[in-house]
């Protein structure tokens, strides 16, 4: 039987167990991917811990929203892809930490893109393209970005700068040089962050890609929740802020757009660590403790 990382409930990383699972068949409009690598996103940690209660979970859910691998089976009505094709996929229904995953949103993986780069891309690419569209940012505006050195923030910064948007990026110490290389103006988190951002100029919109209690600061910068979006703060409704979630209708186009930029060398990813998929629980623990910074990609043998 194939194996996967199964969630035995929600809570500490110890709820994650590498175990045998049934082999699923792809339905209409779906493909089955023989996974080579799976990316861990911040949302994975929130789902596993139980902090993101709005996300419904089946029993013994397999976490993971993004994978790269080879098409292993094709469901009915699927066109443009064949068994053996190399793809990167965004999984709306989880299932990525596994030897096989079922996907309905994917793009081809160019030969110039590694398996681990391809697996680190989908979730962050979809989120970055979506949120910039929802915020309606345009050239000449200024965007404050909380979590600018994370996976989503890294891509969002480069896409926004490409549109002619000025980006002010709130980051932890040690990440200032990285976001400056992406084209953003860095400021440090902590007391006084609002004043530090304001010192760089007026802000038109705010993207919270961190989800760590910064919505009060975001509203202080804009004066209104209209152009503030968070990706994972469960307190969004209390602040009148939109909690943005995946858009199945536009995800494939977003993934294709960003993959092309990555393949051409016009976009860079946040540096990441690679770990075996069987050690997903330890990877979650290391990310939450701060022992590992950046992203972790799980390699599947």
C-alpha positions in Angstrom: 0.0 0.0 0.0 1.2 3.6 -0.6 2.0 5.7 2.4 1.1 9.2 3.6 1.3 11.5 6.6 -2.0 11.2 8.4 -3.4 13.7 10.9 -4.7 11.8 14.0 -6.7 14.8 15.1 -5.4 18.3 15.6 -2.9 19.6 18.0 0.9 19.2 18.4 3.1 18.0 15.6 3.0 14.5 17.1 -0.5 14.1 15.6 1.2 13.5 12.3 1.8 9.8 11.5 3.6 8.3 8.4 1.4 5.3 7.6 -0.3 3.1 5.0 -3.3 4.6 3.2 -5.5 3.4 0.4 -4.6 4.3 -3.2 -7.3 6.7 -4.5 -8.5 6.9 -8.1 -8.8 10.2 -9.9 -12.4 11.3 -10.6 -13.6 13.4 -13.5 -11.4 16.4 -14.1 -8.7 15.0 -11.8 -5.2 13.5 -12.1 -3.3 11.3 -9.7 0.3 12.4 -9.1 3.2 10.2 -8.0 4.7 12.8 -5.7 8.3 13.6 -5.7 8.2 16.6 -3.3 5.6 18.4 -1.2 5.8 21.9 0.2 4.9 22.8 3.7 2.9 26.1 3.9 2.1 28.2 7.0 -1.5 27.2 6.5 -0.5 23.6 7.0 0.7 24.5 10.5 -2.5 26.4 11.3 -4.7 23.5 10.1 -2.8 20.9 12.0 -2.7 22.8 15.2 -6.5 23.5 15.1 -6.1 27.3 15.0 -7.7 27.6 11.6 -11.1 26.2 12.7 -12.9 27.5 9.6 -11.2 24.8 7.6 -13.2 21.6 7.6 -11.1 18.4 8.0 -12.1 14.8 7.3 -11.0 12.1 9.7 -7.4 11.1 9.2 -6.8 14.0 6.8 -3.5 14.1 4.9 -2.1 17.7 5.1 -0.4 19.5 2.3 -1.6 21.9 -0.4 1.2 21.7 -2.9 3.1 18.9 -4.6 5.3 18.2 -7.6 5.6 14.9 -9.3 4.7 12.7 -12.3 1.2 12.1 -13.6 0.3 8.5 -12.7 -3.3 8.3 -13.7 -5.8 10.6 -15.5 -9.5 10.9 -14.8 -12.4 11.3 -17.2 -12.7 14.6 -19.2 -9.1 15.5 -18.5 -7.3 16.9 -21.5 -3.8 18.4 -22.2 -1.9 16.1 -19.8 -0.9 12.5 -20.0 0.6 9.8 -17.8 4.3 10.5 -17.4 4.0 14.3 -17.6 5.8 16.3 -14.9 3.6 18.7 -13.1 3.2 20.9 -10.0 -0.2 20.9 -8.4 -2.2 23.0 -6.0 -4.5 20.8 -3.8 -7.7 22.4 -2.7 -8.6 19.4 -0.6 -5.2 18.8 1.1 -3.4 15.4 0.6 0.1 16.5 -0.3 2.3 14.8 2.3 2.0 11.4 0.5 3.4 9.1 -2.1 0.3 9.8 -4.3 -2.0 12.8 -4.5 -5.2 13.6 -6.3 -5.2 17.0 -8.0 -7.7 19.1 -10.1 -5.4 22.2 -10.4 -2.0 21.9 -11.9 0.6 23.2 -14.4 3.4 21.6 -16.2 6.8 21.6 -14.5 9.5 22.9 -16.9 12.7 20.9 -17.1 14.6 23.9 -15.8 12.7 23.8 -12.5 13.7 21.3 -9.8 11.2 19.0 -8.0 11.7 20.8 -4.8 11.3 24.3 -6.3 8.2 23.2 -8.1 6.7 21.8 -4.8 7.6 25.1 -3.0 5.7 27.2 -5.5 1.9 26.4 -5.9 0.3 27.5 -2.6 2.4 30.7 -2.4 2.0 31.5 -6.1 -1.8 31.1 -6.0 -2.1 33.2 -2.8 0.2 36.0 -4.0 -1.5 36.4 -7.4 -5.0 36.2 -5.8 -4.4 38.7 -3.0 -2.7 41.3 -5.2 -5.7 41.1 -7.5 -8.2 41.4 -4.6 -6.4 44.4 -3.2 -6.4 46.0 -6.6 -2.9 47.4 -6.2 -1.5 49.3 -9.2 1.6 51.1 -10.3 2.4 54.2 -8.2 0.7 52.8 -5.0 2.4 51.7 -1.8 1.8 48.3 -0.3 2.7 47.4 3.3 3.4 43.7 3.5 3.6 41.8 6.8 5.5 38.6 6.5 7.4 39.9 3.4 10.2 37.3 3.8 7.9 34.3 3.8 7.0 32.2 0.9 3.9 34.2 -0.1 5.5 37.5 0.7 8.6 36.7 -1.4 6.4 36.1 -4.5 4.0 38.9 -3.8 6.8 41.4 -3.4 8.3 40.5 -6.8 4.9 40.6 -8.6 4.0 43.9 -7.0 7.3 45.5 -7.8 6.9 44.2 -11.4 3.6 46.2 -11.5 5.3 49.4 -10.4 4.1 49.2 -6.8 6.3 50.4 -3.9 6.5 47.7 -1.3 7.3 48.2 2.4 8.0 44.9 4.0 7.8 44.1 7.7 10.3 41.4 8.6 12.2 39.9 11.4 15.8 40.8 12.1 18.1 39.1 9.6 15.7 39.3 6.7 16.2 42.9 5.8 18.8 42.2 3.1 16.8 39.5 1.5 13.6 41.6 1.0 15.7 44.6 -0.2 17.1 42.3 -2.9 13.5 41.6 -3.9 12.9 45.3 -4.4 11.1 46.2 -1.1 12.0 48.6 1.6 12.4 46.6 4.9 11.2 47.6 8.3 11.5 45.5 11.5 8.6 44.0 13.3 7.9 44.9 17.0 6.9 48.0 18.9 6.8 51.0 16.7 6.4 49.1 13.4 3.5 51.4 12.4 5.6 54.5 12.9 8.5 52.9 11.0 6.3 52.1 8.1 4.7 55.5 8.1 8.2 57.1 8.1 8.7 55.6 4.6 5.5 57.2 3.2 1.7 56.8 3.1 0.3 53.3 2.6 -2.5 52.5 0.1 -3.0 48.8 0.9 -1.9 46.1 3.4 -1.3 42.4 2.9 -1.0 40.3 6.0 0.9 37.2 4.9 2.0 36.5 8.5 -1.2 36.0 10.4 0.3 36.8 13.8 -1.9 39.5 15.2 -0.9 42.5 13.0 -4.4 43.5 11.9 -4.6 46.3 14.4 -1.4 47.7 12.9 -2.8 47.2 9.4 -5.9 49.3 10.2 -3.8 52.0 11.8 -1.9 52.3 8.5 -4.9 52.4 6.2 -7.6 53.9 8.5 -10.1 51.4 6.9 -10.4 47.7 6.4 -11.4 48.1 2.7 -7.9 47.5 1.4 -6.5 45.2 4.1 -6.4 41.4 3.5 -5.1 38.6 5.7 -4.3 35.1 4.6 -4.6 33.3 7.9 -5.5 35.5 10.9 -8.7 33.9 12.4 -9.6 37.3 14.0 -10.2 38.9 10.6 -14.0 39.3 11.1 -13.4 41.1 14.4 -11.4 43.8 12.5 -13.8 43.9 9.5 -10.9 42.5 7.4 -11.3 40.0 4.6 -9.8 36.6 5.3 -8.8 35.6 1.7 -9.0 31.9 0.7 -8.1 30.0 -2.5 -10.0 30.7 -5.7 -10.4 27.5 -7.7 -11.4 29.4 -10.8 -8.2 31.3 -11.1 -5.6 29.1 -9.4 -4.4 27.2 -12.5 -3.7 30.5 -14.4 -1.9 31.9 -11.3 0.2 28.8 -11.0 1.1 28.8 -14.7 2.0 32.6 -14.6 4.4 32.3 -11.7 5.9 29.0 -12.8 6.8 30.6 -16.1 8.6 33.5 -14.3 10.5 31.0 -12.1 11.5 28.9 -15.1 12.8 32.0 -16.9 14.8 33.2 -13.9 12.6 36.3 -13.5 11.4 35.2 -10.0 13.2 33.7 -7.0 11.8 31.7 -4.1 12.4 32.0 -0.4 15.3 29.7 0.5 14.0 26.5 2.0 15.1 23.4 3.8 14.5 19.8 2.5 13.4 17.0 4.8 12.1 13.4 4.3 8.3 13.3 4.1 8.3 10.6 6.8 9.7 13.3 9.2 6.9 15.8 8.5 6.1 16.1 12.2 9.6 17.0 13.1 9.6 19.6 10.3 6.4 21.2 11.7 8.0 21.3 15.2 11.2 22.9 13.8 9.2 25.6 11.9 7.0 26.4 14.9 9.9 26.6 17.3 11.8 28.9 15.0 14.6 26.4 14.8 14.1 26.4 11.0 13.4 29.7 9.2 11.8 30.0 5.8 10.0 27.1 4.2 10.5 23.3 4.4 9.9 21.0 1.4 9.3 17.3 2.0 11.1 14.9 -0.3 9.3 11.7 -1.3 11.5 8.8 -2.1 
